[in-house]
Amino acid sequence: MANKSYEILDHPSDVRVRVFGDTKEELFSNAMRGMNEVLKSVSLKKAVNQRVVVNSFDLNALLVDFLSEVLYLSQVNKEIYTDIKFNKFSDKELEGELIGNTIESFAEDIKAVTYHDLKIEKKDGLYEATILFDI
């Protein structure tokens, strides 16, 4: 794995996160972790597992749809997901089990995961994407 899995980038009004991964699955997992850092959950409670299934028309849409589903589940269930075990993963669909904890609250509110300038690339054997979160 790369030296870093994600980094929070400066943006005037929203939050941008650049994520890295040796595989597409690792890229998606690290994108979820980067989103979690933006949310800054408070007070981890009991452990939880949550099933997630996402179908999309391409890899970029799959990443946005995956993060949007994780964000939705986080907000509705007051949970933060720190890991995922993929049972199925392709450029158009994924299925897995989210692993995390219930929480007291979020310090930051993400309104949406956007497609703005989103492009998944492979550079020097490493997948990379920059995601803009509307806050």
N, C-alpha and C positions, 0 to 999 in steps of 0.2 A: 504494500500500500504506500501511497505518497506520504511525504512528510506531514502534510496537512490534509484534512478531509474537507474543510470549508473555510471561508473567510467572509466576514461581514464587510461590505464596501460602503464608502460614503455615498450618500444620495441626498439632494436638497429636501425632498418631501416624503419619500418612501424609504424602503429598506431593500438593498440589493445584497444577495448572497452568491458568491462564486463557490461552486462545489467541484470536487474532484473524486475520481474513483478508478481503480484498476479495471473494473468491470462495470457494465451498465447497472447491475444490481447494487453494487457498492456506491455508485453515483447517486442512485435513488435513495439509498439508506442515509448517505451523508447529506443529501438535500433535506431530508426529514429532520436530521439532527440540527442543521443550520436554521431551519424554520423554528425548531424548538428553542434555540438560543434567542431568537427574536421575541418569542412569546414570554420567555423568562418566567416560568411557572414558580409558584410559591407553595411550599409545604407539601412534599411528597407523602402520600399516604399508602394505601394497600396496593399490592401488585395486581395488574389486570392484563388480560389478553383480549384482542379484538380481531375478528376476521375482516379482511379487506379484499374486494374484488373490483378491478377497474378494467374497462375496455375502451380503447380509443382508436383513432384513425392513423396515428403515427407516433413515433417515439417522443417528440416534443409535446404533443397533446397528452400522451400517457403520463409524462412527468408532471404537467400542470394538473391533470385530473387526479393523479395519485396524491399530490400534496394538498389539493383542494378537499379530497375525501378525508385525508388524515386531519386536516384543519377542522373540517365539519365534525368529525367524530370527537376530536379533542374538546371543542367548544360545547357540543351537546352533552357529552358524558363527563365533562370536567376531568379529563385524563390527558396525560402527556405520554407520548410513545417514544421510547428511547432506542428501540431496535425493531427489526422486522425479519422474519424468516420467510423467504419466498418459496412457495410450493410450485409456482408456475411463473415464468417470466419470458416475454417475447417483446418485440418492438411495438406490439399493438394491445397486449393484455398482460395483466399480472394478477396473481392471487397469492395471499400470504397471511401470516398472523403477526399482528402488531403486538409488541410487548412494552408495557409501561406501568404507570402508576396513576392513581387518582390524585387530584390536587385540590388545594384550597382555592386558588385563583391564578389568573394570568396577570403579569405586570404590564404587558403590551397587548394590544388588540390588532390582529391582522384581519383586514376586511376581505382581501382576496389575493389569490396567487394569479399573476398576470402572464401574458404571452409576450410582453414588451421586450424586444431584443433577445428573446430566448432562442438559443441555438446550442444544441448538444454537439460537441466536436470531440474528435480524438486527436490529441497532440502528443507526439513522442510516446505513444503507447498508453497514454492516460486520458480517460474521458474527462471532459470539463464542460460545465454549463454555468451561466449566470442567470439568476432568477430574481425578478422584481416583485416584491410583496407590497401591496397597497395597504397602508396603515392609516 
